[in-house]
Amino acid sequence: YIALSYSWGNPTARREIVVNGKPACVTENLYAALTHLLGFKGLLASILEECEIWVDALCINQQDAAEKLVQVASMRDVFANAHWVVAWLG
């Protein structure tokens, strides 16, 4: 999997995306990062097509404080075990 590191940006500025056939709201900064990553062509595009993307905003239940506490504590391992780590700077 690819672990995506990014800044959340303005938490109230949201965009809707579809993840595994279901709608999800993400910050504009995450939307921009995903749009950019998924818009690559050539070799990088083929690599990205074969990988799942781990994103904290989508992979951690942001409404559950207990889950967030546990998951944030394990983020070092998430990034350390990723096949690729992508940092989105905007």
ROPA-884532 format. One line per 10 residues: number of its first residue (from 1); their letters; for each residue x, y, z of C-alpha. Coordinates in Angstrom, 2 decimals. Layout:
NUM> a> X Y Z  ...
***
This chain:
1> yialsyswgn> 0.00 0.00 0.00  0.90 3.66 -0.38  0.71 5.80 2.76  -0.25 9.38 2.02  1.04 12.15 4.29  -0.57 15.54 3.85  -1.81 18.55 5.77  -5.54 18.49 6.43  -5.93 22.19 5.67  -9.23 23.90 6.40
11> ptarreivvn> -11.42 21.22 8.06  -14.65 22.93 6.99  -13.80 23.16 3.28  -14.91 19.71 2.09  -15.27 17.84 -1.20  -17.12 14.61 -1.86  -15.35 11.58 -3.31  -16.37 7.95 -3.83  -14.42 5.25 -1.98  -15.24 1.61 -2.69
21> gkpacvtenl> -18.57 2.71 -4.16  -19.56 4.84 -1.16  -19.53 8.64 -0.85  -17.08 10.23 1.60  -16.28 13.85 2.42  -12.63 14.89 2.55  -10.83 18.18 2.97  -9.99 20.14 -0.15  -6.29 19.48 0.44  -6.80 15.71 0.52
31> yaalthllgf> -9.03 15.98 -2.55  -6.25 17.84 -4.38  -3.65 15.24 -3.32  -5.77 12.31 -4.47  -6.73 14.02 -7.72  -3.07 14.73 -8.44  -1.89 11.21 -7.56  -4.63 9.52 -9.58  -3.96 11.79 -12.56  -0.41 10.52 -13.17
41> kgllasilee> 0.39 8.86 -16.49  2.93 6.24 -17.46  4.93 4.08 -15.07  3.85 5.89 -11.91  0.19 5.49 -12.91  0.63 1.75 -13.34  2.26 1.49 -9.90  -0.55 3.49 -8.31  -3.22 1.35 -9.97  -1.76 -1.74 -8.32
51> ceiwvdalci> -1.64 -0.28 -4.79  -4.15 0.62 -2.15  -3.77 4.09 -0.67  -3.80 4.51 3.12  -5.12 7.90 4.22  -5.74 8.69 7.88  -8.93 10.68 7.22  -10.49 7.66 5.51  -8.86 4.72 7.27  -9.39 5.96 10.83
61> nqqdaaeklv> -12.90 6.57 12.13  -12.66 10.31 12.81  -15.86 10.23 14.89  -14.49 7.71 17.42  -12.02 9.30 19.86  -10.92 5.95 21.31  -10.18 4.50 17.88  -8.32 7.64 16.84  -6.13 7.41 19.94  -5.17 3.80 19.16
71> qvasmrdvfa> -4.72 4.36 15.43  -2.68 7.55 15.74  -0.33 5.69 18.08  0.24 3.08 15.35  0.80 5.52 12.48  4.58 5.15 12.73  4.15 1.48 11.85  1.67 2.31 9.07  4.21 4.57 7.40  7.18 2.31 8.15
81> nahwvvawlg> 5.46 -0.71 6.57  4.11 1.05 3.48  5.54 0.06 0.12  5.65 3.76 -0.78  5.14 6.92 1.27  3.93 10.01 -0.57  4.10 13.44 1.05  1.69 15.97 -0.44  2.97 19.52 -0.05  0.35 21.12 -2.24
***
